[in-house]
Amino acid sequence: MLFGASLPTNNNVIMIISIKLRIIFNIGGEEVRKSVLTIIIVSCLLSFANILTISAYTPVMQDWYVFYPDCPWSNVIMKNVYGVNFGVPYAGKVEHVEGVDFGLISSSVKNVSGLQYSIFANNSENVEGVEIAMLNNISESVKYFQFAGINNVNGEVRGGQIAVINNVRFNATGFQLGILNNVNGNMEGVQIGLINNTVTAYGIQFGLINVIKNGWIPFLPIVNFTF
């Protein structure tokens, strides 16, 4: 049930909306009006999430469907979101998302199945799907695809990574494309970059510097491989 509790009157919400409306009518220009309307929408989302914290809900909720406003100042911890999890300014009070996890600045949702996107950073435990940000930091595993300025996985990767720097602490299966690609375990697949490094491999490397520490030939420029 999405809206089961009675919502209390919130004077702060009314005040915010009235101030924004005055700005719209007092300041000319279509772009200004669009910007202010965006602020109103975001403010309403934040207010709605804050209302949840003082509503009749218990601190831990099991399931939420379609759309959930993930507010970091809320005392509600959501177990599962099926649909869209929308965090302003960041997402982090949800344990599992199936669908789309969006954090305006960042997201620290534990487990994501689907798409995880934020402008700056994603910091999760497990992602199965597509992950996009300036920095992706995963503590356990990634399955399918990561795209970022820096991809850092403290566990294992099964899929593809594209970034300036790709780093995997244990094993990777799939491909890495970046300036620096590093796997501290076994790389099964393809590494393409300026510098490619792995401990063991079952695959091929293309780059200026290619290192397979326990490979047939530990170092080769341009191409190195072990099967």
Backbone as ProteinMPNN parsed JSONL, in Angstrom:
{"seq_chain_A": "MLFGASLPTNNNVIMIISIKLRIIFNIGGEEVRKSVLTIIIVSCLLSFANILTISAYTPVMQDWYVFYPDCPWSNVIMKNVYGVNFGVPYAGKVEHVEGVDFGLISSSVKNVSGLQYSIFANNSENVEGVEIAMLNNISESVKYFQFAGINNVNGEVRGGQIAVINNVRFNATGFQLGILNNVNGNMEGVQIGLINNTVTAYGIQFGLINVIKNGWIPFLPIVNFTF", "coords_chain_A": {"N_chain_A": [[0.859, -1.186, 0.0], [0.688, 2.135, -0.945], [-0.025, 4.716, 0.021], [-0.985, 4.797, 2.916], [-1.15, 5.997, 5.402], [-2.396, 8.758, 7.343], [-1.672, 12.076, 6.429], [0.002, 14.593, 8.137], [-0.632, 18.148, 8.662], [1.611, 20.432, 7.25], [3.243, 23.232, 7.832], [5.572, 24.281, 6.864], [5.783, 23.276, 4.268], [3.669, 24.599, 2.952], [4.552, 27.245, 3.176], [6.925, 27.187, 1.665], [5.95, 26.593, -0.915], [4.303, 28.845, -1.385], [6.151, 30.954, -1.442], [7.697, 30.253, -3.684], [5.763, 30.449, -5.686], [5.241, 33.2, -5.683], [7.635, 34.146, -6.685], [7.548, 33.149, -9.29], [5.447, 34.643, -10.422], [6.369, 37.216, -10.137], [8.823, 37.515, -11.357], [9.93, 37.808, -14.589], [10.232, 35.883, -17.653], [10.663, 32.863, -19.355], [12.535, 30.819, -18.879], [13.334, 31.276, -16.255], [10.948, 30.738, -14.92], [10.611, 28.017, -15.487], [12.832, 26.977, -14.128], [12.224, 27.64, -11.474], [9.894, 26.181, -11.122], [10.958, 23.646, -11.227], [12.424, 23.661, -8.85], [10.297, 23.792, -7.066], [9.076, 21.298, -7.453], [11.127, 19.54, -6.613], [11.364, 20.396, -3.949], [8.842, 19.688, -2.976], [9.007, 16.921, -3.179], [11.041, 16.386, -1.32], [9.766, 17.337, 0.981], [7.61, 15.595, 1.122], [8.968, 13.211, 1.641], [10.025, 13.834, 4.14], [7.655, 14.092, 5.572], [6.941, 11.472, 5.754], [8.607, 10.562, 7.756], [7.467, 11.406, 10.118], [5.089, 10.219, 10.15], [2.677, 7.538, 10.542], [4.113, 5.295, 9.963], [6.191, 2.433, 10.568], [9.676, 2.296, 11.623], [11.08, 0.512, 9.947], [10.295, -0.594, 6.792], [8.827, -2.98, 4.536], [8.187, -3.353, 1.657], [7.954, -1.329, -1.313], [6.292, 0.149, -4.042], [6.43, 1.172, -7.512], [7.167, 4.173, -7.286], [9.516, 5.729, -5.208], [10.407, 8.227, -2.937], [13.49, 8.66, -1.859], [14.75, 9.845, 0.951], [17.491, 11.223, 2.63], [17.288, 12.247, 5.205], [15.271, 10.977, 6.396], [13.853, 8.778, 8.884], [13.029, 6.351, 8.15], [13.676, 3.11, 7.048], [13.786, 1.421, 4.131], [13.118, -1.799, 2.961], [12.764, -3.064, 0.358], [12.498, -1.732, -2.904], [10.464, -1.645, -5.656], [10.609, -0.593, -8.719], [11.075, 2.783, -9.227], [13.605, 4.312, -7.457], [14.175, 7.328, -6.007], [16.502, 9.576, -5.072], [17.126, 12.517, -3.277], [19.183, 14.821, -1.697], [20.788, 12.632, -2.138], [20.706, 9.02, -2.428], [20.049, 6.472, -0.061], [18.685, 5.203, 2.0], [17.564, 2.775, 1.46], [17.53, -0.733, 1.091], [17.399, -2.601, -1.017], [16.929, -2.4, -4.507], [14.89, -2.973, -7.238], [14.799, -2.208, -10.423], [15.064, 1.096, -11.15], [17.579, 2.976, -9.719], [18.13, 6.101, -8.601], [20.262, 8.604, -7.667], [20.624, 11.942, -6.957], [23.048, 13.297, -6.306], [24.617, 11.191, -5.198], [24.552, 7.615, -4.564], [23.966, 5.121, -2.153], [22.68, 2.725, -1.968], [22.273, -0.625, -0.962], [21.927, -3.053, -2.556], [21.356, -3.47, -6.006], [19.259, -4.202, -8.711], [19.084, -3.74, -11.948], [19.111, -0.492, -13.181], [21.511, 1.742, -11.988], [22.119, 5.038, -11.234], [23.911, 8.022, -10.772], [25.095, 11.403, -10.374], [27.649, 11.875, -9.285], [28.721, 9.714, -7.486], [28.417, 6.185, -6.948], [27.946, 3.946, -4.368], [27.866, 0.892, -3.469], [26.919, -2.512, -2.489], [26.275, -4.828, -4.063], [25.668, -5.011, -7.53], [23.55, -5.739, -10.141], [23.237, -5.34, -13.31], [23.228, -2.21, -14.917], [25.517, 0.324, -14.19], [26.148, 3.698, -13.605], [28.163, 6.517, -13.186], [30.355, 9.176, -11.961], [32.116, 8.035, -10.203], [32.244, 4.69, -9.396], [31.894, 2.53, -6.793], [32.173, -0.579, -5.487], [31.547, -3.028, -3.05], [31.335, -5.796, -3.101], [30.282, -7.368, -5.542], [29.865, -7.095, -9.146], [27.666, -7.468, -11.832], [27.304, -7.561, -15.23], [27.481, -4.453, -16.315], [29.562, -1.549, -15.999], [30.002, 1.969, -16.037], [32.03, 4.728, -15.825], [34.075, 7.453, -14.477], [35.928, 6.418, -12.701], [36.072, 3.055, -11.883], [35.78, 0.995, -9.179], [36.041, -2.047, -7.704], [35.685, -4.038, -4.962], [35.366, -6.714, -4.905], [34.256, -9.083, -7.119], [33.92, -9.079, -10.738], [31.607, -9.653, -13.293], [31.227, -9.158, -16.423], [31.272, -6.042, -18.174], [33.547, -3.257, -17.976], [33.94, 0.189, -18.316], [36.001, 2.905, -18.154], [38.169, 5.599, -17.049], [39.933, 4.635, -15.127], [39.96, 1.309, -14.191], [39.501, -0.935, -11.63], [39.818, -4.015, -10.022], [39.52, -6.026, -7.231], [39.596, -8.813, -6.844], [38.633, -11.245, -8.949], [37.9, -11.044, -12.499], [35.581, -11.367, -15.133], [35.034, -10.974, -18.464], [35.261, -7.859, -19.967], [37.576, -5.093, -19.907], [37.853, -1.663, -20.465], [39.859, 1.065, -20.69], [42.125, 3.696, -19.514], [43.869, 2.824, -17.494], [43.852, -0.45, -16.509], [43.246, -2.812, -14.071], [43.486, -5.919, -12.47], [43.495, -7.734, -9.602], [43.468, -10.439, -9.336], [42.366, -13.126, -11.183], [42.005, -12.57, -14.624], [39.626, -13.126, -16.946], [39.096, -12.858, -20.118], [39.106, -9.813, -21.954], [41.381, -7.109, -21.92], [41.696, -3.715, -22.62], [43.677, -0.998, -23.009], [45.863, 1.742, -22.006], [47.636, 0.926, -20.004], [47.677, -2.317, -18.862], [47.038, -4.688, -16.385], [47.3, -7.728, -14.616], [47.117, -10.579, -12.395], [46.834, -13.369, -13.013], [45.63, -14.842, -16.083], [43.139, -15.657, -18.547], [42.98, -15.028, -21.468], [43.285, -12.012, -23.409], [45.361, -9.107, -23.84], [45.433, -5.705, -24.893], [47.509, -3.036, -25.405], [49.823, -0.352, -24.446], [51.468, -1.089, -22.323], [51.463, -4.272, -21.094], [50.773, -6.538, -18.667], [50.942, -9.716, -17.338], [51.298, -11.288, -14.599], [51.731, -13.98, -13.782], [51.765, -15.192, -16.252], [52.456, -16.711, -19.527], [54.396, -15.099, -20.724], [55.504, -12.577, -18.769], [55.512, -9.79, -19.356], [54.615, -7.793, -22.117], [54.711, -5.47, -24.814], [52.06, -3.825, -26.666], [50.548, -6.349, -27.392], [49.503, -8.987, -25.295], [48.989, -12.28, -24.035], [47.373, -15.168, -22.57], [46.414, -18.523, -22.478]], "CA_chain_A": [[0.0, 0.0, 0.0], [1.568, 3.287, -1.086], [-0.412, 5.86, 0.821], [-1.889, 4.231, 3.893], [-1.206, 6.779, 6.629], [-2.864, 10.134, 7.199], [-0.55, 12.991, 6.361], [-0.245, 15.766, 8.967], [-0.421, 19.464, 8.059], [3.016, 20.841, 7.333], [3.289, 24.66, 7.519], [6.775, 24.57, 6.08], [5.496, 22.984, 2.867], [2.834, 25.69, 2.445], [5.378, 28.44, 3.07], [7.845, 27.014, 0.532], [5.201, 26.695, -2.163], [3.845, 30.221, -1.581], [7.311, 31.773, -1.818], [8.062, 29.935, -5.068], [4.73, 30.982, -6.567], [5.45, 34.643, -5.794], [8.78, 34.37, -7.577], [7.109, 32.871, -10.656], [4.602, 35.722, -10.922], [7.044, 38.51, -10.039], [10.017, 37.553, -12.206], [9.581, 37.425, -15.949], [11.146, 34.985, -18.347], [10.226, 31.469, -19.367], [13.567, 29.973, -18.289], [13.261, 31.451, -14.806], [9.764, 30.034, -14.444], [10.894, 26.585, -15.539], [13.783, 26.659, -13.055], [11.527, 27.717, -10.193], [8.984, 25.042, -11.067], [11.792, 22.487, -10.886], [12.699, 23.768, -7.413], [9.065, 23.458, -6.35], [8.884, 19.848, -7.515], [12.114, 18.904, -5.731], [10.997, 20.728, -2.572], [7.685, 18.877, -2.602], [9.476, 15.553, -2.967], [11.739, 16.36, -0.036], [8.781, 17.507, 2.037], [6.856, 14.352, 1.228], [9.812, 12.223, 2.321], [10.096, 14.219, 5.547], [6.376, 13.776, 6.192], [6.948, 10.038, 6.064], [9.341, 10.316, 8.989], [6.638, 11.702, 11.288], [3.802, 9.573, 9.939], [2.417, 6.363, 11.368], [4.888, 4.154, 9.515], [7.237, 1.912, 11.434], [10.996, 2.677, 11.102], [11.513, -0.39, 8.885], [9.207, -1.017, 5.918], [9.242, -4.116, 3.731], [8.101, -3.204, 0.208], [7.371, -0.116, -1.881], [6.154, -0.086, -5.477], [6.314, 2.21, -8.529], [8.043, 5.335, -7.098], [9.8, 5.988, -3.802], [11.328, 9.348, -2.697], [14.471, 8.244, -0.857], [15.26, 11.058, 1.59], [18.511, 10.847, 3.608], [16.948, 12.711, 6.549], [14.165, 10.172, 6.897], [14.232, 7.696, 9.79], [12.443, 5.133, 7.597], [14.555, 2.256, 6.266], [12.972, 0.619, 3.228], [13.768, -3.046, 2.586], [12.741, -3.299, -1.078], [11.766, -0.833, -3.79], [10.244, -2.224, -6.977], [10.252, 0.53, -9.573], [12.062, 3.865, -9.255], [14.043, 4.905, -6.191], [14.653, 8.663, -6.37], [17.134, 10.167, -3.895], [17.535, 13.925, -3.332], [20.247, 14.952, -2.692], [21.394, 11.334, -2.419], [19.907, 7.858, -2.049], [20.801, 5.634, 0.872], [17.859, 4.595, 3.043], [16.917, 1.607, 0.863], [18.46, -1.853, 1.058], [17.393, -3.306, -2.303], [16.124, -1.783, -5.561], [14.711, -3.666, -8.517], [14.286, -1.198, -11.333], [15.98, 2.227, -11.354], [18.04, 3.674, -8.516], [18.672, 7.395, -9.027], [20.681, 9.536, -6.63], [21.004, 13.178, -7.631], [24.488, 13.456, -6.096], [25.219, 9.875, -5.033], [23.676, 6.562, -4.075], [24.611, 4.071, -1.368], [21.759, 1.598, -1.837], [23.109, -1.816, -0.817], [21.838, -3.987, -3.678], [20.572, -2.928, -7.123], [19.044, -5.03, -9.897], [18.535, -2.83, -12.946], [19.97, 0.655, -13.498], [21.896, 2.646, -10.905], [22.716, 6.23, -11.828], [24.054, 9.26, -10.006], [26.01, 12.316, -11.049], [29.012, 11.797, -8.777], [29.25, 8.45, -6.979], [27.616, 5.069, -6.483], [28.705, 3.172, -3.382], [26.942, -0.19, -3.161], [27.515, -3.819, -2.234], [26.1, -5.674, -5.243], [24.899, -4.435, -8.627], [23.287, -6.625, -11.267], [22.628, -4.479, -14.318], [24.067, -1.136, -15.452], [25.868, 1.306, -13.172], [26.739, 4.864, -14.262], [28.498, 7.637, -12.307], [31.756, 9.57, -12.071], [32.841, 7.042, -9.424], [31.502, 3.508, -8.972], [32.644, 1.789, -5.793], [31.382, -1.745, -5.106], [32.275, -3.78, -2.03], [31.278, -7.243, -3.296], [30.281, -7.889, -6.908], [29.153, -6.434, -10.231], [27.325, -8.341, -12.947], [26.875, -6.901, -16.458], [28.184, -3.321, -16.923], [29.875, -0.334, -15.254], [30.546, 3.066, -16.828], [32.356, 5.809, -14.891], [35.435, 7.95, -14.529], [36.686, 5.403, -11.978], [35.354, 1.881, -11.399], [36.537, 0.271, -8.159], [35.261, -3.167, -7.186], [36.447, -4.763, -3.95], [35.026, -8.127, -5.011], [34.421, -9.665, -8.442], [33.158, -8.505, -11.841], [31.225, -10.51, -14.412], [30.637, -8.253, -17.395], [32.172, -5.067, -18.753], [33.87, -2.01, -17.301], [34.505, 1.254, -19.137], [36.356, 4.041, -17.305], [39.572, 5.997, -17.12], [40.605, 3.646, -14.288], [39.177, 0.15, -13.772], [40.241, -1.702, -10.643], [39.09, -5.133, -9.431], [40.374, -6.592, -6.19], [39.746, -10.259, -6.987], [38.59, -11.788, -10.304], [37.027, -10.393, -13.474], [35.232, -12.129, -16.333], [34.397, -10.061, -19.402], [36.227, -6.96, -20.589], [37.888, -3.791, -19.313], [38.299, -0.664, -21.428], [40.228, 2.267, -19.951], [43.534, 4.078, -19.557], [44.516, 1.876, -16.603], [43.018, -1.592, -16.15], [43.96, -3.631, -13.107], [42.785, -7.019, -11.802], [44.434, -8.322, -8.641], [43.288, -11.887, -9.324], [42.365, -13.707, -12.516], [41.242, -11.872, -15.657], [39.176, -14.014, -18.009], [38.464, -12.02, -21.119], [39.916, -8.863, -22.714], [41.728, -5.809, -21.371], [42.14, -2.771, -23.64], [44.024, 0.254, -22.348], [47.256, 2.154, -22.078], [48.317, 0.006, -19.092], [46.852, -3.449, -18.453], [47.755, -5.479, -15.395], [46.564, -8.764, -13.904], [47.995, -11.607, -11.816], [46.7, -14.478, -13.949], [44.668, -14.499, -17.132], [42.745, -16.56, -19.619], [42.471, -14.054, -22.41], [44.219, -11.206, -24.187], [45.521, -7.702, -23.482], [45.888, -4.792, -25.939], [47.904, -1.777, -24.799], [51.243, -0.024, -24.492], [52.095, -1.943, -21.302], [50.598, -5.401, -20.785], [51.42, -7.369, -17.647], [50.288, -10.893, -16.754], [52.401, -11.65, -13.701], [51.965, -15.42, -13.817], [51.474, -15.646, -17.605], [53.543, -17.311, -20.292], [55.386, -14.027, -20.745], [54.956, -11.608, -17.813], [55.33, -8.442, -19.915], [54.769, -7.571, -23.552], [54.019, -4.284, -25.328], [51.052, -3.962, -27.732], [49.646, -7.493, -27.182], [49.938, -10.094, -24.444], [47.879, -13.223, -23.894], [47.582, -16.452, -21.936], [45.243, -19.387, -22.576]], "C_chain_A": [[0.894, 1.233, 0.0], [1.23, 4.396, -0.114], [-1.449, 5.412, 1.85], [-2.059, 5.076, 5.121], [-1.755, 8.163, 6.349], [-1.689, 11.082, 7.289], [-0.853, 14.228, 7.195], [-0.024, 17.052, 8.195], [1.003, 19.91, 8.291], [3.112, 22.294, 6.884], [4.492, 25.026, 6.67], [6.545, 24.326, 4.595], [4.704, 24.122, 2.244], [3.661, 26.946, 2.234], [6.31, 28.351, 1.873], [7.115, 27.218, -0.779], [4.774, 28.133, -2.433], [4.977, 31.128, -2.018], [7.683, 31.528, -3.276], [7.047, 30.51, -6.052], [4.875, 32.494, -6.747], [6.591, 34.952, -6.764], [8.355, 34.18, -9.027], [6.348, 34.06, -11.236], [5.309, 37.076, -10.922], [8.244, 38.64, -10.968], [9.64, 37.037, -13.589], [10.585, 36.459, -16.53], [10.741, 33.532, -18.21], [11.231, 30.559, -18.684], [13.548, 30.063, -16.77], [12.083, 30.676, -14.236], [9.975, 28.519, -14.44], [11.812, 26.164, -14.402], [13.094, 26.643, -11.701], [10.557, 26.562, -10.034], [9.735, 23.76, -10.714], [12.102, 22.483, -9.396], [11.476, 23.377, -6.598], [8.87, 21.945, -6.307], [9.833, 19.133, -6.575], [11.775, 19.165, -4.265], [9.829, 19.886, -2.085], [8.079, 17.426, -2.348], [10.181, 15.414, -1.624], [10.752, 16.47, 1.12], [7.969, 16.24, 2.241], [7.66, 13.289, 1.959], [9.935, 12.55, 3.805], [8.795, 13.937, 6.284], [6.318, 12.305, 6.586], [7.613, 9.763, 7.406], [8.503, 10.585, 10.225], [5.241, 11.108, 11.14], [3.705, 8.322, 10.793], [3.211, 5.144, 10.935], [5.891, 3.717, 10.582], [8.592, 2.263, 10.832], [11.482, 1.794, 9.965], [10.294, -0.852, 8.093], [9.713, -2.079, 4.966], [9.293, -3.806, 2.233], [7.45, -1.89, -0.188], [7.387, -0.264, -3.398], [6.036, 1.229, -6.258], [7.322, 3.343, -8.325], [8.236, 5.596, -5.611], [10.774, 7.159, -3.675], [12.265, 9.017, -1.534], [15.131, 9.487, -0.269], [16.274, 10.691, 2.674], [18.187, 11.269, 5.031], [15.781, 11.934, 7.156], [14.678, 9.119, 7.873], [13.644, 6.367, 9.337], [13.498, 4.393, 6.777], [13.678, 1.32, 5.443], [13.745, -0.631, 2.815], [13.889, -3.189, 1.065], [11.944, -2.222, -1.794], [11.689, -1.492, -5.157], [9.722, -1.124, -7.902], [11.375, 1.539, -9.605], [12.336, 4.348, -7.839], [14.734, 6.222, -6.518], [15.186, 9.352, -5.125], [17.574, 11.594, -4.133], [17.959, 14.352, -1.928], [20.987, 13.643, -2.98], [20.482, 10.227, -1.916], [20.71, 6.984, -1.107], [19.993, 4.976, 1.963], [17.051, 3.413, 2.503], [17.95, 0.483, 0.765], [18.539, -2.52, -0.313], [16.456, -2.602, -3.279], [16.092, -2.705, -6.764], [14.037, -2.695, -9.463], [15.337, -0.137, -11.575], [16.295, 2.866, -10.012], [18.73, 4.953, -8.962], [18.995, 8.235, -7.8], [21.193, 10.799, -7.294], [22.508, 13.43, -7.516], [25.175, 12.102, -6.011], [24.169, 8.884, -4.569], [24.499, 5.54, -3.305], [23.624, 2.952, -1.052], [22.564, 0.306, -1.869], [23.127, -2.695, -2.061], [20.905, -3.419, -4.749], [20.493, -3.966, -8.227], [18.35, -4.145, -10.924], [19.535, -1.753, -13.292], [20.232, 1.468, -12.244], [22.634, 3.834, -11.52], [22.782, 7.356, -10.809], [25.103, 10.113, -10.692], [27.447, 12.073, -10.604], [29.443, 10.382, -8.388], [28.154, 7.455, -6.63], [28.472, 4.233, -5.549], [27.787, 2.067, -2.854], [27.697, -1.479, -2.876], [27.455, -4.708, -3.476], [25.237, -4.957, -6.276], [24.778, -5.474, -9.736], [22.523, -5.817, -12.312], [23.631, -3.474, -14.832], [24.269, -0.081, -14.374], [26.623, 2.454, -13.825], [26.958, 5.973, -13.234], [29.921, 8.081, -12.611], [32.637, 8.57, -11.333], [31.891, 5.925, -9.047], [32.367, 2.713, -8.018], [31.766, 0.657, -5.253], [32.197, -2.592, -4.132], [32.276, -5.288, -2.274], [31.323, -7.658, -4.772], [29.483, -7.009, -7.859], [28.902, -7.456, -11.33], [26.729, -7.49, -14.058], [27.731, -5.688, -16.811], [28.352, -2.151, -15.96], [30.45, 0.712, -16.212], [30.775, 4.243, -15.901], [33.711, 6.406, -15.221], [36.38, 6.969, -13.865], [35.736, 4.294, -11.554], [36.24, 1.137, -10.412], [35.646, -0.802, -7.552], [36.135, -3.959, -6.219], [36.124, -6.252, -3.921], [35.318, -8.631, -6.41], [33.51, -8.989, -9.458], [32.87, -9.593, -12.862], [30.491, -9.627, -15.42], [31.677, -7.287, -17.922], [32.364, -3.843, -17.889], [34.461, -1.027, -18.306], [34.746, 2.461, -18.24], [37.778, 4.477, -17.608], [40.418, 4.998, -16.332], [39.613, 2.559, -13.914], [40.022, -0.686, -12.821], [39.342, -2.764, -10.023], [40.013, -5.832, -8.447], [40.619, -8.082, -6.381], [39.715, -10.67, -8.462], [37.618, -11.023, -11.189], [36.825, -11.314, -14.669], [34.477, -11.199, -17.269], [35.428, -9.179, -20.083], [36.402, -5.694, -19.75], [38.393, -2.871, -20.413], [38.593, 0.626, -20.674], [41.674, 2.641, -20.173], [44.354, 3.106, -18.714], [43.515, 0.803, -16.218], [43.813, -2.507, -15.227], [43.029, -4.671, -12.498], [43.792, -7.701, -10.893], [44.264, -9.826, -8.466], [43.407, -12.418, -10.729], [41.467, -12.908, -13.45], [40.916, -12.856, -16.76], [38.409, -13.189, -19.035], [39.473, -11.101, -21.79], [40.138, -7.591, -21.907], [42.256, -4.926, -22.498], [42.421, -1.436, -22.965], [45.468, 0.638, -22.576], [48.119, 1.223, -21.231], [47.319, -1.06, -18.664], [47.652, -4.33, -17.504], [46.814, -6.502, -14.76], [47.556, -9.792, -13.359], [48.01, -12.837, -12.707], [45.636, -14.112, -14.974], [44.335, -15.713, -17.979], [42.106, -15.659, -20.67], [43.598, -13.256, -23.023], [44.199, -9.761, -23.714], [46.0, -6.908, -24.697], [46.237, -3.466, -25.281], [49.386, -1.512, -24.945], [52.03, -0.891, -23.527], [51.098, -3.023, -20.917], [51.317, -6.356, -19.846], [50.47, -8.484, -17.208], [51.347, -11.551, -15.876], [52.743, -13.133, -13.748], [51.659, -16.011, -15.194], [52.655, -16.301, -18.272], [54.703, -16.338, -20.395], [54.847, -12.904, -19.865], [54.683, -10.226, -18.402], [55.544, -8.447, -21.42], [54.096, -6.249, -23.924], [53.014, -4.683, -26.421], [50.071, -5.099, -27.428], [50.289, -8.488, -26.225], [48.741, -11.004, -24.22], [48.329, -14.481, -23.16], [46.283, -17.246, -22.039], [45.528, -20.737, -21.932]], "O_chain_A": [[1.767, 1.362, 0.858], [2.126, 4.959, 0.514], [-2.647, 5.628, 1.669], [-3.04, 4.897, 5.842], [-1.6, 8.686, 5.245], [-0.808, 10.911, 8.131], [-1.885, 14.862, 6.977], [0.685, 17.061, 7.189], [1.536, 19.783, 9.393], [3.067, 22.57, 5.686], [4.443, 25.955, 5.863], [7.047, 25.073, 3.755], [5.018, 24.567, 1.14], [3.497, 27.638, 1.229], [6.473, 29.326, 1.14], [7.597, 27.931, -1.659], [4.864, 28.603, -3.567], [4.783, 31.986, -2.879], [7.953, 32.472, -4.019], [7.417, 30.998, -7.12], [4.657, 33.011, -7.843], [6.519, 35.894, -7.554], [8.752, 34.954, -9.899], [6.563, 34.446, -12.385], [4.891, 37.989, -11.633], [8.638, 39.751, -11.325], [9.091, 35.944, -13.722], [11.658, 36.244, -15.967], [10.507, 33.032, -17.11], [10.841, 29.626, -17.983], [13.724, 29.06, -16.078], [12.202, 30.033, -13.193], [9.567, 27.829, -13.505], [11.603, 25.121, -13.782], [13.335, 25.758, -10.879], [10.408, 26.019, -8.939], [9.22, 22.901, -9.998], [12.053, 21.437, -8.749], [11.593, 22.714, -5.567], [8.542, 21.38, -5.264], [9.43, 18.239, -5.831], [11.884, 18.265, -3.431], [9.811, 19.426, -0.944], [7.566, 16.78, -1.435], [9.954, 14.457, -0.885], [10.889, 15.772, 2.124], [7.673, 15.851, 3.371], [7.125, 12.555, 2.789], [9.948, 11.645, 4.639], [8.806, 13.588, 7.465], [5.731, 11.939, 7.604], [7.225, 8.835, 8.115], [8.798, 10.041, 11.29], [4.328, 11.441, 11.895], [4.546, 8.079, 11.658], [3.01, 4.059, 11.48], [6.368, 4.521, 11.383], [8.666, 2.51, 9.628], [12.221, 2.263, 9.1], [9.367, -1.434, 8.657], [10.894, -2.09, 4.618], [10.338, -3.979, 1.606], [6.539, -1.396, 0.475], [8.365, -0.741, -3.974], [5.602, 2.251, -5.727], [8.255, 3.469, -9.119], [7.273, 5.676, -4.848], [11.865, 7.104, -4.245], [11.873, 9.089, -0.369], [15.974, 10.111, -0.915], [15.942, 9.91, 3.566], [18.746, 10.714, 5.977], [15.359, 12.201, 8.282], [15.793, 8.619, 7.724], [13.743, 5.368, 10.049], [14.14, 4.985, 5.91], [12.919, 0.523, 5.994], [14.89, -0.539, 2.372], [14.983, -3.407, 0.545], [10.857, -1.842, -1.358], [12.709, -1.853, -5.746], [8.542, -0.775, -7.867], [12.504, 1.205, -9.965], [11.422, 4.741, -7.114], [15.748, 6.243, -7.214], [14.419, 9.68, -4.22], [18.311, 11.867, -5.08], [17.139, 14.251, -1.016], [21.73, 13.554, -3.958], [19.6, 10.458, -1.089], [21.905, 6.771, -1.313], [20.554, 4.252, 2.785], [15.985, 3.09, 3.028], [19.102, 0.72, 0.401], [19.611, -2.957, -0.731], [15.33, -2.251, -2.928], [17.129, -3.16, -7.246], [12.851, -2.394, -9.324], [16.39, -0.425, -12.143], [15.395, 3.247, -9.264], [19.774, 4.913, -9.613], [18.115, 8.541, -6.995], [22.107, 10.735, -8.115], [23.166, 13.738, -8.51], [26.192, 11.877, -6.667], [23.047, 9.256, -4.227], [25.58, 5.14, -3.736], [23.714, 2.31, -0.005], [23.447, 0.152, -2.712], [24.193, -3.045, -2.567], [19.809, -2.949, -4.445], [21.503, -4.539, -8.636], [17.166, -3.837, -10.786], [20.674, -2.048, -13.655], [19.304, 1.838, -11.524], [23.63, 3.67, -12.225], [21.824, 7.608, -10.078], [25.9, 9.618, -11.49], [28.362, 12.063, -11.428], [30.442, 9.89, -8.912], [27.108, 7.819, -6.092], [29.592, 3.855, -5.894], [27.025, 2.28, -1.911], [28.92, -1.549, -2.996], [28.467, -5.275, -3.889], [24.207, -4.37, -5.943], [25.777, -6.018, -10.208], [21.31, -5.637, -12.206], [24.765, -3.833, -15.15], [23.316, 0.353, -13.727], [27.617, 2.233, -14.517], [26.039, 6.325, -12.495], [30.617, 7.456, -13.411], [33.755, 8.281, -11.76], [30.846, 6.173, -8.445], [33.455, 2.268, -8.385], [30.733, 0.912, -4.633], [33.382, -2.844, -4.353], [33.118, -5.997, -1.723], [32.313, -8.245, -5.208], [28.568, -6.288, -7.459], [29.796, -8.21, -11.713], [25.75, -6.777, -13.838], [28.678, -5.865, -17.577], [27.439, -1.799, -15.213], [31.267, 0.399, -17.078], [29.839, 4.717, -15.257], [34.41, 5.937, -16.12], [37.475, 6.704, -14.361], [34.707, 4.56, -10.933], [37.332, 0.695, -10.769], [34.614, -0.496, -6.955], [37.184, -4.483, -6.596], [36.558, -6.968, -3.019], [36.466, -8.621, -6.855], [32.481, -8.411, -9.111], [33.756, -10.354, -13.249], [29.292, -9.381, -15.29], [32.837, -7.659, -18.102], [31.461, -3.436, -17.158], [35.374, -1.371, -19.057], [33.81, 2.984, -17.634], [38.503, 3.801, -18.338], [41.476, 4.566, -16.791], [38.544, 2.849, -13.377], [41.13, -1.098, -13.165], [38.243, -2.463, -9.555], [41.143, -6.186, -8.781], [41.718, -8.569, -6.114], [40.703, -10.455, -9.164], [36.648, -10.433, -10.712], [37.761, -11.951, -15.152], [33.411, -10.691, -16.921], [36.365, -9.68, -20.705], [35.515, -5.286, -19.0], [39.259, -3.253, -21.201], [37.691, 1.22, -20.084], [42.378, 1.981, -20.937], [45.398, 2.621, -19.151], [42.456, 1.101, -15.667], [44.921, -2.926, -15.562], [41.923, -4.349, -12.064], [44.823, -8.19, -11.356], [44.845, -10.419, -7.558], [44.416, -12.2, -11.401], [40.32, -12.604, -13.121], [41.812, -13.364, -17.433], [37.236, -12.867, -18.848], [40.566, -11.534, -22.157], [39.213, -7.061, -21.291], [43.149, -5.328, -23.243], [41.515, -0.813, -22.412], [46.207, -0.067, -23.264], [49.185, 0.782, -21.661], [46.241, -0.742, -18.162], [48.8, -4.676, -17.782], [45.677, -6.183, -14.412], [48.699, -9.861, -13.812], [49.076, -13.299, -13.114], [44.845, -13.193, -14.765], [45.12, -16.651, -18.111], [40.884, -15.537, -20.76], [44.723, -13.74, -23.149], [43.177, -9.252, -23.252], [46.862, -7.369, -25.444], [45.378, -2.832, -24.669], [50.124, -2.331, -25.493], [53.116, -1.372, -23.851], [49.997, -2.713, -20.46], [52.355, -6.916, -20.197], [49.349, -8.229, -16.768], [52.197, -12.29, -16.372], [53.918, -13.501, -13.753], [51.332, -17.192, -15.302], [53.724, -16.438, -17.677], [55.857, -16.71, -20.18], [53.811, -12.326, -20.194], [53.73, -9.559, -17.997], [56.507, -9.018, -21.93], [53.025, -5.938, -23.405], [53.124, -5.754, -27.016], [48.883, -4.844, -27.228], [51.477, -8.791, -26.336], [47.601, -10.54, -24.215], [49.515, -14.811, -23.136], [45.202, -16.74, -21.738], [44.659, -21.608, -21.914]]}, "name": "protein", "num_of_chains": 1, "seq": "MLFGASLPTNNNVIMIISIKLRIIFNIGGEEVRKSVLTIIIVSCLLSFANILTISAYTPVMQDWYVFYPDCPWSNVIMKNVYGVNFGVPYAGKVEHVEGVDFGLISSSVKNVSGLQYSIFANNSENVEGVEIAMLNNISESVKYFQFAGINNVNGEVRGGQIAVINNVRFNATGFQLGILNNVNGNMEGVQIGLINNTVTAYGIQFGLINVIKNGWIPFLPIVNFTF"}
